[in-house]
Amino acid sequence: MRHLFSSILGLSLLVVLFLGACTEQSQYDDPFAYCEAVGTLDVPDARYTGAEMPDAIVQGLIDLEVVTADAPEEFQKSATWRCMDGKVWVCHFGANLPCQEKADTSKEPTTEMKDFCEADPTADVIPAATTGRATVYDWKCVEGKPEVGEQIFQVDAQGYLVDFWYELASE
């Protein structure tokens, strides 16, 4: 009986080791291979082992004319990337773009918007510094109260502002 128990225990240990080896996650240093493998993620996880801002992504920004080839390297790399549907998507921060924020689809005015409209009751535009840069709507003041206008930005499947993200083709 003891021999049978030892055999079962040994076999169980082999099965556990085998299953552990089979479920080990692959690692990638190429963002395109990584995104193809993982599908959709807001930020790279531990499976991505490459550079924080890979040269291939910077080159993609240059190819799309989002940045220029002669721009300082620090400016060129002022971006973030993610995976959507197995593809690499990139957003360059540029002029304070909300690359890392999900789109704000709320039609409820904030306290800051209310305060702004009390100070400027007929303002045709409530500035992004007040509304937040991730809002999808145009806001204005009507009789001292914030009023939501038309939707000016679209939202992608992951909840980010479409207008600031670019799909990169793999090399």
C-alpha positions in Angstrom: 0.0 0.0 0.0 2.8 2.4 0.9 4.4 1.7 -2.5 1.1 2.5 -4.3 0.8 5.8 -2.3 4.4 6.7 -3.2 3.8 6.0 -6.9 0.6 8.1 -6.9 2.3 10.9 -5.1 5.2 10.8 -7.6 2.9 10.7 -10.6 0.9 13.6 -9.2 4.1 15.6 -8.8 5.0 14.9 -12.4 1.6 16.0 -13.6 1.8 19.3 -11.6 5.3 20.0 -13.0 4.1 19.2 -16.5 1.0 21.5 -16.2 3.1 24.2 -14.7 5.5 24.1 -17.7 2.6 24.1 -20.1 1.0 27.2 -18.6 4.2 29.2 -18.3 3.7 32.6 -20.1 5.8 33.5 -23.0 7.8 36.8 -22.9 8.2 39.3 -25.7 10.6 42.1 -26.3 8.9 43.0 -29.7 5.7 45.1 -29.1 4.1 43.9 -32.3 4.6 40.2 -31.5 3.5 40.9 -27.9 0.2 42.6 -28.9 -0.5 39.9 -31.4 -0.1 37.3 -28.7 -2.0 39.1 -25.9 -4.8 40.7 -27.9 -6.1 43.7 -25.9 -4.5 45.3 -22.8 -4.4 48.9 -21.6 -0.8 48.7 -20.5 1.9 46.1 -21.2 2.2 43.5 -18.4 5.1 41.3 -17.2 5.1 39.3 -20.5 6.5 42.4 -22.3 10.3 42.6 -21.5 11.4 45.1 -24.1 12.2 48.8 -23.9 9.6 51.1 -22.3 9.3 53.1 -25.5 10.6 50.8 -28.3 12.5 52.3 -31.2 9.9 50.6 -33.6 7.1 52.6 -32.0 9.0 55.9 -32.2 9.7 55.1 -35.9 6.0 54.5 -36.3 5.2 57.9 -34.9 7.8 59.4 -37.3 6.3 57.5 -40.3 2.8 58.7 -39.4 4.2 62.3 -39.1 3.1 62.6 -35.5 6.6 63.6 -34.6 9.6 64.5 -36.8 12.8 62.6 -37.2 14.8 65.6 -36.1 12.8 66.2 -32.9 14.7 65.7 -29.7 14.6 62.0 -28.6 12.9 62.9 -25.3 10.1 64.5 -27.2 9.8 61.6 -29.7 9.5 59.2 -26.8 6.9 61.2 -25.0 4.2 58.7 -25.8 2.4 55.6 -24.5 1.3 52.5 -26.2 -1.2 49.7 -25.7 -2.6 46.6 -27.4 -6.0 46.6 -29.0 -7.3 43.6 -31.1 -3.7 42.3 -31.4 -2.4 45.5 -32.8 -0.1 48.2 -31.4 -1.7 51.5 -30.7 0.2 54.6 -29.7 -0.6 58.1 -28.3 1.9 61.0 -28.2 1.3 63.3 -25.3 2.1 66.4 -27.4 0.0 69.3 -26.2 -1.3 67.8 -23.0 -3.3 65.0 -24.6 -5.1 62.7 -22.2 -3.4 59.5 -23.5 -3.6 57.6 -20.3 -7.1 58.6 -19.3 -10.3 56.9 -20.3 -12.7 59.1 -22.1 -15.1 61.1 -19.9 -18.6 60.5 -21.3 -20.4 62.1 -18.3 -23.0 64.7 -19.2 -23.1 65.9 -15.5 -21.2 69.2 -14.9 -18.5 69.2 -12.3 -18.1 71.6 -9.5 -15.3 73.3 -11.5 -17.6 73.8 -14.4 -20.3 75.3 -12.2 -17.8 77.7 -10.6 -16.5 78.7 -14.0 -20.0 79.5 -15.3 -20.8 81.5 -12.1 -17.8 83.6 -12.9 -18.5 83.9 -16.6 -22.2 83.2 -17.1 -22.3 83.5 -20.9 -19.0 81.8 -21.9 -19.3 80.2 -25.3 -16.7 77.6 -24.3 -15.7 76.1 -21.0 -11.9 75.5 -21.4 -10.4 72.0 -21.3 -8.4 73.0 -18.2 -11.8 73.2 -16.5 -13.8 70.4 -18.1 -10.9 68.0 -18.1 -9.1 67.0 -21.3 -10.7 63.6 -21.5 -14.3 64.9 -22.0 -16.0 63.9 -25.2 -18.3 66.9 -25.2 -18.2 70.6 -25.9 -19.3 72.5 -22.9 -20.5 76.1 -22.6 -22.2 78.4 -20.0 -25.9 79.3 -20.4 -27.4 81.8 -17.9 -24.6 81.0 -15.4 -24.9 77.2 -15.6 -22.8 74.6 -17.5 -24.5 73.1 -20.5 -23.3 70.0 -22.4 -23.0 70.6 -26.2 -22.3 68.2 -29.0 -20.0 65.2 -28.8 -16.7 66.2 -30.3 -14.6 63.1 -29.7 -15.3 59.4 -30.3 -14.4 56.6 -27.9 -12.7 53.3 -28.9 -13.6 49.8 -27.7 -11.2 50.2 -24.7 -12.7 53.5 -23.7 -10.0 55.9 -24.9 -10.4 59.0 -27.1 -10.0 57.7 -30.7 -8.8 61.0 -32.1 -5.4 60.8 -30.2 -4.5 57.1 -30.8 -2.8 55.7 -33.9 -2.6 52.1 -35.0 0.9 51.2 -36.0 1.8 48.7 -38.7 4.4 46.0 -37.8 7.6 46.3 -39.7 
